[in-house]
Amino acid sequence: MEVRVSIPLKDFYNGHSTEFQLEKQMICEECEGTGSADGQVDTCHACHGHGVQIKKHQLAPGIFQQVQVACDHCGGQGKTIKHKCPVCAGSRVVRKVQTHQLVIERGTPKGKRIVYENEADESPDWVAGDLQVTLTEKEANLEEDNELKVDGTFFRRKGDHLYWKELLSLREAWMGDWSRNLTHLDGHVVQLGRKRGETVQPNHIERVAGEGMPKWHEDGDSVYHTTQFGDLIVEYFVVLPDQMEKGMEKDFWAMWEKWRKKHGVDLQKDSGRPAVNVGNGGKDEL
């Protein structure tokens, strides 16, 4: 049997012990898999316990065909029950919900399979196979999976690395002098920031070493092994104001005009494109 269990990212990061429930076929405990209320099971008189019968069909005058079919008297079981079990109705098995313990180790990869030996569907006629549990990452849910109010709930995982998108205002991206405190999946704080005068370009990528996922190892964090971590990849997005007060617009325009006349670069000229329909002011920028 194969099932998928969805796990929140914080449990992949921190490690967690939980449980899941699965409905499966189990041997009836009331009759111990015999199907009989009194434990009496008789050999089928129609097939003599073989579970099959030989049927003869006439195809043409003098021509017959023999076909082996399942015994319709005992349903191919070879045995009959006079007093059927009231729990399983003589089928010898029932469907029940069973609870399994699930241990998620730190840094467990997505898609990892955990095998529970002989925990698949049961039957008196065969040895139960294995139950294979595949771990998948659960979609982040602020209300259900973020009781600690950590930013890391919305990290995106790719292998051993974590990804985060950070928004900056125009002033912060242009002038610097800002800081951010990200609360990681285990509650520790990762600080981002720039000093005054340090700019951040839109879509700039910053790599914070050692703040990604724990790298899974069979020995875990023990005397035999020290857990190592991937990186946190931060992508910056700059939000421009969609409107300005009249006085602000006037001040900004005057400032740009002043500095572009001193240090402006003619982007139109540098591009090498035909100078058509270009105004007197030119196409330049700081």
C-alpha positions as CSV (number, residue, x, y, z in Angstrom):
1,M,0.0,0.0,0.0
2,E,1.2,3.5,-0.8
3,V,-0.1,6.7,0.9
4,R,1.0,10.3,0.9
5,V,1.2,12.4,4.1
6,S,1.4,16.2,3.9
7,I,3.8,17.8,6.4
8,P,4.3,21.5,7.1
9,L,7.7,23.0,6.3
10,K,8.5,23.7,10.0
11,D,8.3,20.0,10.8
12,F,10.8,19.2,8.0
13,Y,13.1,21.9,9.5
14,N,12.7,21.1,13.2
15,G,11.9,17.4,13.1
16,H,8.6,16.2,14.6
17,S,6.8,13.2,16.0
18,T,3.2,12.9,14.9
19,E,0.7,10.2,13.8
20,F,-1.6,9.6,10.9
21,Q,-4.7,7.4,10.5
22,L,-5.4,5.0,7.6
23,E,-8.4,2.8,6.8
24,K,-7.3,-0.7,5.8
25,Q,-8.5,-4.3,5.6
26,M,-7.8,-6.2,8.8
27,I,-8.4,-9.8,10.0
28,C,-11.6,-10.0,12.0
29,E,-10.7,-10.3,15.7
30,E,-14.1,-11.6,16.7
31,C,-13.8,-14.8,14.7
32,E,-9.9,-14.7,14.3
33,G,-10.2,-14.8,10.6
34,T,-12.4,-17.9,10.3
35,G,-15.6,-16.2,9.4
36,S,-17.5,-18.5,11.7
37,A,-19.4,-17.4,14.8
38,D,-18.8,-20.8,16.5
39,G,-15.4,-21.5,14.9
40,Q,-16.9,-24.4,12.8
41,V,-15.8,-24.4,9.2
42,D,-16.9,-27.2,6.8
43,T,-15.4,-28.4,3.6
44,C,-17.5,-27.4,0.6
45,H,-19.4,-30.5,-0.6
46,A,-19.8,-29.1,-4.1
47,C,-16.1,-28.6,-4.9
48,H,-14.7,-30.9,-2.1
49,G,-12.5,-28.1,-0.8
50,H,-10.8,-27.3,-4.1
51,G,-12.6,-23.9,-4.6
52,V,-13.1,-24.7,-8.3
53,Q,-15.5,-26.9,-10.4
54,I,-15.2,-28.4,-13.8
55,K,-18.1,-27.4,-16.0
56,K,-18.9,-29.2,-19.3
57,H,-20.4,-27.2,-22.2
58,Q,-21.7,-28.8,-25.5
59,L,-20.3,-26.8,-28.4
60,A,-21.8,-29.1,-31.1
61,P,-23.3,-32.5,-31.3
62,G,-20.7,-34.8,-29.9
63,I,-18.3,-32.0,-29.1
64,F,-17.9,-30.8,-25.5
65,Q,-15.7,-28.3,-23.7
66,Q,-14.6,-28.5,-20.1
67,V,-14.0,-25.3,-18.3
68,Q,-12.7,-24.7,-14.8
69,V,-14.6,-22.1,-12.9
70,A,-14.7,-20.8,-9.3
71,C,-17.2,-22.8,-7.2
72,D,-20.4,-20.8,-7.0
73,H,-21.5,-22.6,-3.8
74,C,-18.5,-21.5,-1.6
75,G,-17.4,-18.5,-3.7
76,G,-14.1,-20.2,-4.5
77,Q,-13.1,-20.6,-0.8
78,G,-13.4,-24.4,-0.6
79,K,-15.1,-24.1,2.7
80,T,-18.6,-23.2,3.9
81,I,-19.8,-21.6,7.1
82,K,-23.1,-22.5,8.7
83,H,-23.1,-19.8,11.4
84,K,-21.4,-16.6,10.0
85,C,-19.6,-14.2,12.3
86,P,-21.9,-11.3,13.1
87,V,-19.0,-8.8,12.8
88,C,-17.5,-9.7,9.4
89,A,-20.6,-11.5,8.0
90,G,-18.4,-14.5,7.2
91,S,-16.0,-12.5,5.0
92,R,-13.2,-13.0,7.6
93,V,-11.9,-9.5,7.3
94,V,-13.2,-6.0,8.2
95,R,-12.2,-2.5,7.3
96,K,-10.9,-0.4,10.3
97,V,-9.1,2.8,10.8
98,Q,-5.6,2.2,12.3
99,T,-3.3,4.9,13.8
100,H,0.4,4.8,12.9
101,Q,3.2,6.8,14.5
102,L,5.3,9.0,12.2
103,V,8.7,10.3,13.1
104,I,10.1,13.1,10.8
105,E,13.8,13.7,11.2
106,R,15.4,17.1,10.8
107,G,16.0,18.0,7.2
108,T,14.1,15.0,5.8
109,P,13.9,15.4,2.0
110,K,10.6,15.9,0.4
111,G,9.3,12.8,-1.3
112,K,11.1,10.5,1.2
113,R,9.5,7.1,1.7
114,I,9.1,5.5,5.1
115,V,8.3,1.8,5.1
116,Y,6.1,0.0,7.7
117,E,6.7,-3.7,7.3
118,N,3.6,-5.9,7.0
119,E,1.2,-3.0,7.7
120,A,-0.7,-3.2,4.4
121,D,-4.1,-4.9,3.9
122,E,-4.4,-8.1,5.9
123,S,-6.1,-11.4,4.9
124,P,-6.0,-15.0,6.2
125,D,-5.0,-16.0,2.7
126,W,-1.7,-14.1,2.4
127,V,1.0,-12.4,4.4
128,A,0.4,-8.7,4.6
129,G,2.6,-6.5,2.4
130,D,4.4,-3.3,3.4
131,L,2.8,0.2,3.9
132,Q,4.9,2.9,2.1
133,V,4.4,6.4,3.3
134,T,5.6,9.3,1.0
135,L,6.2,12.6,2.7
136,T,5.0,15.7,0.8
137,E,5.2,19.4,1.8
138,K,1.9,20.9,3.0
139,E,0.8,24.3,1.6
140,A,1.5,27.0,4.1
141,N,-1.5,28.0,6.2
142,L,-1.2,31.0,8.4
143,E,-4.0,30.0,10.8
144,E,-3.3,26.3,11.1
145,D,0.5,26.0,10.9
146,N,1.8,29.3,12.3
147,E,1.0,29.4,15.9
148,L,4.4,30.9,16.7
149,K,3.9,33.6,14.1
150,V,7.2,32.9,12.3
151,D,8.0,34.4,8.9
152,G,9.6,31.0,8.0
153,T,6.2,29.5,7.5
154,F,6.2,31.1,4.0
155,F,9.8,30.1,3.1
156,R,10.0,28.1,-0.1
157,R,12.2,25.0,-0.1
158,K,14.4,23.7,-2.9
159,G,16.7,21.0,-1.8
160,D,18.8,22.2,1.2
161,H,18.1,25.9,0.5
162,L,15.3,28.1,1.5
163,Y,13.9,31.1,-0.5
164,W,12.3,34.3,0.7
165,K,11.0,37.4,-1.1
166,E,11.6,40.7,0.7
167,L,9.8,44.0,-0.2
168,L,11.7,47.4,0.0
169,S,10.4,50.9,-0.4
170,L,12.0,53.2,-2.9
171,R,13.8,55.1,-0.1
172,E,15.2,51.9,1.4
173,A,16.4,50.5,-1.9
174,W,17.9,53.8,-3.0
175,M,19.3,55.3,0.2
176,G,19.8,52.2,2.5
177,D,19.5,52.7,6.3
178,W,17.0,49.9,6.9
179,S,16.8,46.6,8.7
180,R,14.5,43.5,8.8
181,N,14.2,40.8,11.4
182,L,13.0,37.5,10.0
183,T,11.8,35.0,12.5
184,H,13.0,31.6,11.3
185,L,11.1,28.3,11.5
186,D,12.6,27.5,14.9
187,G,12.1,31.0,16.3
188,H,15.6,32.4,15.9
189,V,16.0,35.8,14.2
190,V,17.8,36.4,10.9
191,Q,18.6,40.0,10.3
192,L,18.7,41.7,6.9
193,G,19.7,45.3,6.3
194,R,21.8,47.9,4.6
195,K,23.8,50.9,5.9
196,R,23.0,54.4,4.8
197,G,24.2,55.0,1.2
198,E,24.1,51.2,0.3
199,T,21.6,50.6,-2.5
200,V,19.7,47.5,-3.5
201,Q,18.8,46.9,-7.1
202,P,15.4,45.4,-7.9
203,N,15.5,41.6,-8.1
204,H,18.8,41.5,-6.3
205,I,19.7,38.1,-4.8
206,E,21.3,37.8,-1.4
207,R,22.6,34.6,0.0
208,V,22.6,34.2,3.7
209,A,25.0,31.3,4.5
210,G,23.9,28.6,6.9
211,E,20.2,29.8,7.3
212,G,18.7,27.2,5.0
213,M,17.4,23.7,5.7
214,P,19.3,21.2,7.9
215,K,21.1,18.7,5.6
216,W,19.6,15.3,6.5
217,H,22.0,12.6,7.7
218,E,21.3,9.2,9.1
219,D,23.2,10.0,12.3
220,G,21.4,13.3,12.8
221,D,22.9,15.8,15.3
222,S,25.0,13.5,17.5
223,V,28.5,12.7,18.7
224,Y,29.1,11.1,15.3
225,H,27.8,13.9,13.2
226,T,27.2,17.7,13.3
227,T,24.2,19.0,11.4
228,Q,25.1,21.3,8.5
229,F,22.7,23.7,6.9
230,G,22.0,25.0,3.4
231,D,21.6,28.8,2.6
232,L,18.7,31.3,2.7
233,I,18.3,32.9,-0.6
234,V,16.6,36.4,-0.4
235,E,15.2,38.1,-3.5
236,Y,14.5,41.8,-3.1
237,F,11.5,43.6,-4.8
238,V,11.3,47.4,-4.8
239,V,7.8,48.9,-4.5
240,L,7.5,52.3,-6.2
241,P,4.9,54.8,-4.9
242,D,1.8,55.0,-7.2
243,Q,1.0,58.6,-6.2
244,M,2.7,61.6,-4.6
245,E,1.5,64.9,-3.0
246,K,2.0,67.9,-5.3
247,G,4.7,69.4,-3.1
248,M,6.6,66.1,-2.9
249,E,6.4,65.8,-6.7
250,K,7.7,69.3,-7.1
251,D,10.7,68.8,-4.8
252,F,11.7,65.5,-6.4
253,W,11.5,66.9,-9.9
254,A,13.7,69.9,-8.9
255,M,16.2,67.6,-7.3
256,W,16.4,65.3,-10.3
257,E,16.7,68.2,-12.7
258,K,19.6,69.7,-10.7
259,W,21.7,66.5,-10.5
260,R,21.0,65.1,-13.9
261,K,22.3,68.3,-15.5
262,K,25.6,67.8,-13.6
263,H,26.0,64.0,-13.8
264,G,23.3,62.8,-16.1
265,V,23.9,60.1,-18.7
266,D,22.3,60.3,-22.1
267,L,20.7,56.9,-22.3
268,Q,19.3,57.6,-25.8
269,K,22.7,58.4,-27.2
270,D,24.4,55.5,-25.4
271,S,21.8,53.0,-26.7
272,G,22.8,53.7,-30.4
273,R,19.1,53.9,-31.4
274,P,17.9,56.5,-34.0
275,A,17.3,59.9,-32.4
276,V,13.6,60.3,-33.5
277,N,10.9,62.2,-31.6
278,V,13.3,63.0,-28.8
279,G,12.4,66.1,-26.9
280,N,14.8,69.0,-26.2
281,G,15.5,67.7,-22.7
282,G,16.9,64.4,-24.1
283,K,16.6,61.0,-22.5
284,D,19.0,60.9,-19.6
285,E,19.2,59.7,-16.1
286,L,21.5,59.8,-13.1
